[in-house]
């Protein structure tokens, strides 16, 4: 049965309102006030990157599982991060139009799309073959042509595309990976959620000459990225 045109208009209006509410009620209150970042969140349609079964939760202030069961998706880090976390990382990394960006953990491709909206080019690595295809198809459907999703383990596999202006980890790690810091060019920034539960901090590292400057401006607890080193729990 074909739906009348006004029904499609109603759906479009409801989706636009839900996106507006996400920005105004979740993201602005989290100190995301940069207008370019907010414009990006309005332009990139989050609902186009959400699994079909979760369309009704596209703008919810929660992590969305990208596989099932939910507990396994969370344990393996196969989730879309909450919109406010992605927005704050995007703002704090100060993406420039000439930036080359590396993302670890493509997931659904949504963060890659946000980054690509601001940057010159994005390389996004994903360890799960099914999510590689899901992210690629989402980016194609959304008309994003300056983001490449590749199947690779960002913790272990060689990364030969550097140097990068920005490295983004779309998940948490116990400590900042030195192998990824080495991929930053002068002035480059790395953004990650770092630490152990119940305390993780957003960590922004900027390369300055031969050294690095680190800022930890906010807290968030998000699922782990796979295969990055964990501290030993053994004690004498």
Buried (B, 14 or more C-beta within 10 A) or exposed (E): EEEEEEEEEEEEEEBEEBBEEBBEEBBBEBBBEBEEBBEBBEEBBBBBBBBEEBEEBBBBBEBBBBBEEEEEBBEBBBBBBBBBBBBBBBBBBBBEEEBBBBBBBBBBBBBBBBBBBBBBBBBBBBBBEEBBEBBBEBBEEBEBEBBBBBBBBBBEEEBEBBBBBBBBBBBBBBBBBEEBBEBBEEEBBBBBBBBEEEEBBBBBBBBEEEEBEEEEEBEBEBBBBBEBEEEEEEEE
